[in-house]
Amino acid sequence: MKLKRVLAIIAIVFLVSMYIITIIASLTSSPGADAFFRGAIFCTIVVPVVLYGVLLILKNSASRRNESQSDETDDDSEEN
């Protein structure tokens, strides 16, 4: 399974669990329901942004790693 898909599944599970906890807290009139609601809104915005950033960093590091490996193989072939 690709890393991108695994991270997306983890993010989905996290967000859905946050929504379920918020709904349960609000239905039971929990004193912390408003904090759960604010946390759910915050995570709805922040989790996808952080996930996008992580994937962007991984993509750039992988392309740089591939470029450096291709440079090394080019150097080896020129020496022969």
Secondary structure, DSSP 8 states (H G I E B T S, - for coil): --HHHHHHHHHHHHHHHHHHHHHHHHHTT-TTHHHHHHHHHHHHHHHHHHHHHHHHHHHHHHHHHHHHHHHHHHHHHHH-
